[in-house]
Amino acid sequence: MAASRSSSAAGGRVSQFPQFSRLFQRPLVRRLTVAATAVGALCAGAAYAVDGAKVGVNLPLLTSPFWQSYNGYIPKMAKTLGVDILAPVNSNQDPAQQITDISNLINLGAKGLVVAPLDSAAISRALDLAEQRKVPVVAVDVAPTKGKVAMVVRADNRAYGTKSCQYIGQHVKAGKVVQIMGDLASVNGRDRAEAFRTCMKDFPNLKVLEIPAGWKSDAAAAALDSLLSANPDVKGIYMHAGGVYLAPTLQTLRRKGLLFPAGDPKHIVVVSNDGIAQEYDAIRKGEIDATISQPADLYAKYGLYYIKATLAGQTFKVGPTDHGSNIVEVSPGILEDQLPAPVVTKQNVDDKALWANQ
């Protein structure tokens, strides 16, 4: 595991604790009194961080089966890890509301936060507030572009776009491919979109058409309907998030008479991202071909794990972990634990190790 106990309390060096340095400029009795107070405060703070800290959990939305699953794992993992959580709050896909929600969690006494940012840039306001109040934050699923976090728990989203592109490129020889994108204000949406476009350059016989749907199912449905009316010869579809795009995509294909099972010459190759049970059912039926499984269970587990470790004074470093992932520095000062996210197809869709099959 790439976690180590913080060295800030080791060795008793006065230079690390300015409150002690100031003691030696005061009379002896005064020095002894203040020293006892300072030592007591440090010890009490350390004990509180380990034993009494409430953790606030912020959810980005609950209309997606993926986030519903994540929300279901939170209390289970909290119990397993011994983390005392406040009731999770749902920001309902509103970045401004998310900032308010995080402020409210801090005011309710949260000493640590696990947050899934909706907007990679806007979340910095909430992160700045948390830093001012000395409340550490672990980000889940989305990395902030600025602001301080103890860790980002996330799979490699560029790999999502690349793996999805490669699957389509291997199964579609020529024609038009639709990319239904997430919110490009989110680093997840940007990473998946950019990686997919870059990879598609390796398949010159494929033409990419794009739908900016902003993680909204109604926007995806309306735009896909219009696009298919103008381009009924589409051969492939890549969805950034099955949790919000699977149902409207299948409904639109069915309504337009374009939903043919895998193996049929008229079948449109569909690749998704999330790894929810609904996608697995669609793979079994031959409606879609593959998905990338985002580990909702591990997001909950390691989001809570890292905030507990941070509150206990642990720090982390780049390198392999003991749970099959790697910690990388994605930008100066921002560490990310990149959890594994396997490709799921008809060949392994029934694997009991996949979280959506458990």
N, C-alpha and C positions, 0 to 999 in steps of 0.2 A: 504494500500500500504506500502511496506517495504522500503520506501525511507524517509530520513529525511534531513533537512537542515544541512549543515556542521557546526560544532561548531567552526571551526578554526578562524572565524572572530568575534566571540562573546566575549564580556567582555573586549576588549581592553587591554589584558595582554601583556606587553612588551616582555615577554619571547617567545611569539609565533611569534614575528616579529623582527628578529635580526637586520634588517636595522634600527629600532628605537633604539635598545639597544646601537648601536654604536654612536648615536647622543650625548649621555650624556658625551662623552669623548672629545667633541669639544667646541670651544668658542660659546657664546650665539648666536651671529648673524649668525654664520655658522650653528648652530644647527637649528635655525628657518628656514633658507633657505632650508636646506636639508630635514627637516621635512615636509615642504609644498610640496616639490617635491615628497617625498615618499608617502604622503597621496594621492596626485593627481594621482600617478601611480597606487596605489591600487584601487582607485575608478574607474579610466578609465578601468583598466583590468577587474573589475567585470562587468561593463556595457558592455564591448566588448564581454565578454563570453556569456551574455544573448542575446544581441541585434544584434551583427554584425558578429557572428562566422559562417564561411563556414564549412560545414561538407563534408568530402570525403567518398564516398561509393565504396568499392571494391567488385566485383563479382568474384566468383571462376571459373565459366564457364557459357556459354549460350547455350550449345548444349542439355541441359536437360530441358524438359518442366517445371520441378519444379523451376529451377533457372530463367527461362523465366518469370514464374508467379511472383516470388519474385521481379525480376527487374521491372515488371509492377506495383507492389504495391508501390515501393519506392517513385516515385514522388507523388502518391496520398496521401500516409501517410505523406510525408514531407509537403505537402500543408496543410493537416488537422492539423498537429502538429505545424506548423509555423517554420519549420526547413529549412534553406537556404542551399541547397546541390550543390556541384560541379557535373558536369556530371559524372555518375558512369563509372568505368573502369572495363573491363573484362580481367582477367589474363589467360583465356583459358586453365585452368587445368595445369598450369605450376607454381610450387612453387617458382622458381627463378624469374620468371616474376612478380609474386605477390609481392615479396619484392621490385622490381624496381618500380612497380606501386604505392605502398604505399609511397615510397620515393618521387615519382613525385607528388602525391597528396599533400604531406606536402610542397613541394617546390612551389606548385601552391597556397598555402595559407590556406590549410585545418587546422582548429583549433581543429577539432575532427574527428575521423574516425570510420566508421562501416565496419567491415571486416569479411568475411567468410573464415577462414583459410583453405588452401588446405592440408598443412602438419602441424600437431600439434607441431612438434619440430622445423622445419625450420622457422616457422613464428616468432620465438623468435628474430631473427635478425631484422625484421621489427618493432617488439614491442619495442626492445631496442632503435632503432632509434627514434621512436615516443616519448618514455619517455625522451630521451635526449633533444628533441625539445619541450618538455612539451605539447605534443599533446595527449590527452586521447583517448583510443580505447575501443570500444565495439565489442566483437566477437559474430558472429551469426552462429548458426548451429554446429560449431566445437569449442571445448575448446582447448586452447594451453596447452602444457605440461610444458612450462616455459615462463616467460615474464609477464609483467604487463598489466592487462585489468581492466576497470572499472566494467564490467559485461559481463557474457556470457549469451546470449539469445539462448536457446536450449531446445528441449524436451529431456526426459530421454531416451537415445539411448539404454541402457541396457534393458529397458522395451520393446523396439522394438523387440529385439531378443527374449526375453522371451515370449511376446504375440504371435509372429509369430510361435515359437516352440509349444506353447500350442495349437494353432489352428490346426496346422498340426497333433500334437499328438492325438488330439481328433477326427480327421477325417481320419487318416490313422492308421490302426491297426498293420500292419507289413510291412517291406520292406525297400527300399532304398530311402533316401531323399537327395536332392542336395541343398547345400548352395552356392549361387552365391554371393561372398563377394565383399565389396568395398575395397578401398585402406587401408591396414593395417598400413600405416604410419599416417593415420588419426585416431583420437580417436573414431570417429563415426564408422569406419570400425571395429576397435578392439572391441568396446563395443558391437556392434551387433553380431559379430562373437563369442565372448567369452560367451555372455549371451545365445545365441542359443545352443552352445555346452553344456554348463552347464545344461540348461533345458532339453536337449535331453537325459540326463542320467536318467531322470524319465520315459523314454519310451524305455526300453531295446530291444523291438522288432523292433526298427527303427535303421537303419545304415546310418550315415551321410557321404556323399561324398562332397568334397569341391572344389570350383573353385575360385582362387584368380584373380579377374578381374580388380581390380584397378579403378573402376568407368568408365571403357571403354567398350562401347557396342560391338565393334568388337572383343575384347578379350573374352567377355562373349559368343558371338555367336560361335566362333571357338572352345572354350573349351567345351561348352555344346554339340556341334555337336559330338565331339570326345567321350565325356563321355556317351552320349546316344547310340552311336554305340556299345560301350562295355557293356552298362548297359541299354538295352531297357525295363527293368522291373522297372524303377524308378517309385515311387508312389507319390512323393511330391517334390516341389521346393520352396525354400525360396530365394527371391531376395532382396538384401540390398537396392536397389534403382530402383523403377519402371521407374523413369525418363530416365535412361540410359539402363536398362535391359529389360523392358517390351517388346518392339518391337522385339529385336533380339531373346528373349526367345520364344515368340509366333510364330515368323517366323520359328525358328528351329523346334519346336514341329509340326507345320503344315507341313513342308517339310518332316519330318520323319514319318508322318502319326500317330502322337501321340497326336494330339489336339482334345480331345473329350469334349463335354460340361458337366458341373456339373450335376450329376444325372446319367450319363452313367457309367456303371461298369468299363470302361477303362479310365475314367477321372483321370488325374494327378492333385492332389490338389496343387494349386499355391497360395502362400502368398507373398505380396510385401510390400515395404515401400515407401511412399511419399504422396499418397493421391491426385494425379493429375487426371484431367478429363479423360484422356485415360485409367487409371486404373478403374475408375468408369464404363466406357463403357464396358470394358472387364468383369467386374463383372456382369453387366446386361446381357451380352451375354452368361455368364457361362464359359468364357474362363479362368478366374482366380476366386479365391474364396474370397479373402480378401486383404485388404491393411491397413497399419497404416498411418493415415493422419498426415503428418508433416504440421504445420500451417504456410504456406508461408506468409499469410497475417499478422499474428502476429509476425513472425520473422522481417518483415519490420517495422511494427508498433513499437514494443518494442526495436528493435535495435536503431531506431531514437529517441524514447522516452528516453532511458537511456543515450544516448550521449548528448541530450539536457539537461537533468537533471544534468549530470556530469559537463557540461560547466557552468551551473548555480550555481555550488557549492554544489550540493546535494551529500549525501553519502547513502549507502544502508546497510541493515543488513539481517541476516538469518531470515526466517519466511514466513508466508503466505502473499500474495499480495492481492490487491483489484481486480485482474483480473483472479482469479481462478487457480493460480499457487503457487508454493513455491520457495523461494530463498534458496539454499543450498550452503554450502562451499565444493566444490568438491576437493580442495587441498588447502594448506595453502595460504591464501590471495586471492584465486580465488572464486568469488561468481558466481552462475549460477541460472538464473531464468528458472526453468523447466516448460515449458508451456505444457498444456494438448495435448495429441495426441491420439485420439480415434481409435478403430478398426472399419473399415468399411466393411460390408458384404452386401449380397443381401437384408437383412432386413432393413438396414438404408442407403443404397447407395443414395437414393433420398432426404435425409434430407437437407433442404435448409440452415441449419446452417453450413454445411460443406463448407469450403472456395471454393472448386473446383466447387460447385453448384451455386455459387453466380455470 
